[in-house]
Amino acid sequence: MKTISYISLFLLFFTSLQAFAQKKDYSFLTDSLKIDEQLEKYKLPGFSVVVFENYKIVYSKQFGVKSANSPEKIDENTAFSTASISKPITALLCFILEEKGLINLNDPIDKSLKRWHLPKSKFTENKVPTWKQFLNHTAGTTQDGFEDHYEGEKIPTLEESLMGKIPRYDKEIEFLFEPGTDWQYSGGGYTIIQMALEDKFNTTIAELAKEYIFAPLGLKHTTMIQPNEKGFLANVAMVHDKDGKVIKTGLPITPQVGPSGLWSTPKELAIIAIEIQNALRNKNNKVVSHNVAKKMTKVSALKNAVGGWSYGWQKSFGYNNYDWFACNGSNTGVGGNVMGTMKDGNGFAFLANGEKPNRFPVMGQTQRAILKLMNWKGNFHNEETQEIPSNLKEKLIGTYEDFLYGQKMETKIVEKNNRLYVESAILEHFKGKNENELVYLKNGLFKIIDYPNLLKFEFNDGKASSVTLSRGSMTDTIKIINKEKKIHKDH
């Protein structure tokens, strides 16, 4: 009997410990993020943020109002237009349908199109583009983004969109290079995916996404139905201009649903991200299989691909020594971000109903603060390091055109306290200034703190002349353009 009593006491003690551990308080984030002050400073009507850790949502907080014309507060279930965050959801849908044997993503996409067909091009004569190439932006199509429409306006059809009979475009979508040989972000490519899905299954992408993703995951505040259609959500945030005024009706209608028509909340975007994270570890996943999660988050494009891209997800970041899958969305008057670590189940999602100058400072500060305050530490790059020889330092120090993301911004390698750091406007915006050390590895490669790719420099006449970026088996060699003749030092 005593043995049973001891076991019971131990179990009770262990359960109490677990309960105590689960009660970790994350309310410190509210004071640290200072969102209310920022909303006032930047004239941002509203902001909604969620943080998840160890595969669980641990913090959810909303600030401000749904509309400048109403005092109604944003709550946890208030949905926003998510813009390009639609793309990884469309990609996820395609991979789920493939796993069910309903499509083959290695097939030419044109076989599934009925209302319209891919235009003839010299670039596709010998290489017909597949579903996958449209999903990772390597098909080579034009049309990056689209203008929103509002109730009472003429809403273009998908055919009109692809024919270029819409604002922003005056000619049919076309190919810029041979599919699979380069990378070019293309909302038009995702519009083609939407049309192929709808033509093949004889239903809307909204219905397909609901059947295979949203309903199985229990998402009640996420939809691809548009504001002019039956079944649209009731609890939504309006879009606002830079002066904080509601734009037209406040509810943008997006016929190009596949690339930019999703409405959701940070909480439900986090649920999707956690489902993918659980699927990656093959534990507690309900809808997304381990195989689908691995396939769709794997780096599949590196050449000119802004640091790396998978299918729908950006693979551009290495914050806190984690490999992340991420997507940011940006439409007129609304936008946000969702980011999840490939391991350990950490991440965040936020959405804001204001224009770029209003929301970008708040989003940037929030992201930097979360990454710092949560103190997540991964083991993405654990290679052994060595000291950088002084002669090698001299060769690397300088001011260059952006060789990390290919965005033509100024990028510097500077020396501080006998260490080298990379100063990049992109890294600074998302993580913070001068924290990005350039580290020399024992295998002769370099890594940059918070950047996901490894680097191998080549030199000519005592200066860096090119760099080869690598991630796994993928590489991309970039010519380094030196923007100054004198050596740049900062002690």
Salt bridges, closest charged atoms under 4 A:
GLU53 OE1 - LYS24 NZ 3.85
GLU72 OE2 - LYS66 NZ 2.77
GLU76 OE1 - LYS267 NZ 3.27
GLU98 OE1 - LYS295 NZ 3.99
ASP107 OD2 - LYS111 NZ 3.95
ASP110 OD2 - HIS117 ND1 3.22
GLU153 OE1 - HIS149 ND1 3.83
GLU153 OE2 - LYS248 NZ 2.92
GLU160 OE1 - LYS154 NZ 3.14
GLU174 OE2 - LYS171 NZ 2.85
GLU198 OE1 - ARG115 NH2 3.22
ASP199 OD1 - ARG115 NE 2.65
ASP243 OD1 - LYS242 NZ 3.96
ASP323 OD2 - LYS315 NZ 3.30
ASP323 OD1 - ARG471 NH1 3.62
GLU355 OE1 - ARG359 NH1 3.64
GLU383 OE2 - HIS381 ND1 3.36
GLU384 OE1 - LYS442 NZ 3.72
GLU394 OE2 - LYS489 NZ 3.16
GLU410 OE1 - LYS412 NZ 3.90
GLU415 OE2 - LYS393 NZ 3.87
GLU415 OE1 - LYS489 NZ 3.74
GLU423 OE2 - LYS416 NZ 3.74
GLU437 OE2 - ARG419 NH1 2.79
ASP450 OD2 - LYS431 NZ 3.14
